[in-house]
């Protein structure tokens, strides 16, 4: 059995996959990787199915030992990773030999870095997903962020993964060698992180007078320190809301931008509440969700409105890119 | 106070008082019995707008969609008088989903709602478990005994589960207990806390931030990841609260652990 020794957990490191959809009637939000594109690509770099369980690190990475070795890839933001002291490239598969230690530091770019391991991380699924839901303590490794001393089990490499890599993992070494597969540079350009987030109208857009909409679309907002996987809180110019009346709580979509009393918007994120009672002025488009996952406290962002057809076309185009076979160089 | 349409705000009325609203590029809201014109200033008080009939329609549509899932639909978020339907944008579009939903809406009467469970939840009221009980009593001019009696004498309907896993929105609270939520929400409400807000009541399944006024606490676990049922309560269930002593709370807490 191959394992990962957690020698230092980092600031907030959790097991994530692509989340659990379908449990809204129980009040359970999907959770899952905050930057799903990075997790998907990282998994494919090591020959996994794209939804395999990986580690999501936040702002400050951890230190991990691989007593029996492992096939690895790092994706997302640059946390200055080294393997036994030697720098490791992002978006490129590499092999940790038995006993080697992977060490990460503070971020040099966005909020999250993903560590994907060939075979995935083996952990009991909750409602069909291994994703950690931190607030409710469900899923992942004991429902919580990793701690020093945790030992994670690496799963067996899947047949599907072997097919995807186009080579037989067994013949290249049992520890899961995956060659030097790396992501083509032009792919990163196409899914690069945006600070101007594209949005569609929210279900209560017309509760906000023109003057309020103008503020929302023309202001620069700053990501607040207290942002987390539930919601990204923004600081900046308050958006005036109508003085009276209260909304009836309703289901809220991922990326919904709600404006509570006080007028500072909150973007509901992967561990979101499933229902809410604040009016929503806009909703981040699906093609920009991964950018939300890379926002750091104090980052400055703006919003740009697009119509429904554009939002859909951008998402379809992005998924087409991610499904293409020409993402990687072997 | 213009209700004026904003750019690309997509709203369409359906046949039977239902209304469709695009919520995001991968979700659609269906509202029941809430005319579009009734926004903000001209709105009636919140309580009178949440009707049992509208909520029953929500539960019926949810039931139909659970029994006969529509291809491309990924998640359902029921609420008081609306249902948010999340879909896979690669397989489904708003217009197509609307057309499919109209078919379901025509058959709402056929939906057999599951027989509701009748659940009794023991609550130790007041003291450290119910830090807002005294203030609620002062605001409403009633005694603590009266407040407990008012809270525990009503059979509540589970309108829906939302917010966090297993949080049941229960109504309707006795008029004598109706109070607004706290102006400054607590950063951490202990798991099992029983709170009220407006004409609603509910139990916090996990330690979370929260703005409801806390009357007491239950030792019962509302959401158990390890059990098949997961959530103690389901949408449409009926709930009563039973006052218990601090001693009984400790006994039950041990039994539930």
Interface residues (C-beta under 8 A of the other chain):
Chain A: X21 X22 X23 X24 X25 X26 X27 X28 X30 X126 X127 X133 X135 X136 X137 X138 X143 X200 X201 X202 X203 X204 X205 X206 X207 X208 X209 X210 X213 X242 X244 X245 X246 X248 X249 X250 X251 X252 X253 X254 X255 X256 X273 X274 X275 X276 X280 X283 X284 X285 X286 X305 X307 X308 X311 X312 X315 X316 X319
Chain B: X1 X2 X3 X4 X5 X6 X7 X8 X9 X10 X21 X22 X23 X24 X25 X26 X27 X29 X31 X34 X39 X40 X41 X43 X46 X49 X50 X62 X66 X74 X75 X76 X77 X78 X79 X80 X81 X82 X83 X84 X86 X89 X90 X93 X94 X160 X161 X162 X163 X164 X165 X166 X167 X169 X198 X205 X206 X208 X223 X225 X230 X231 X235
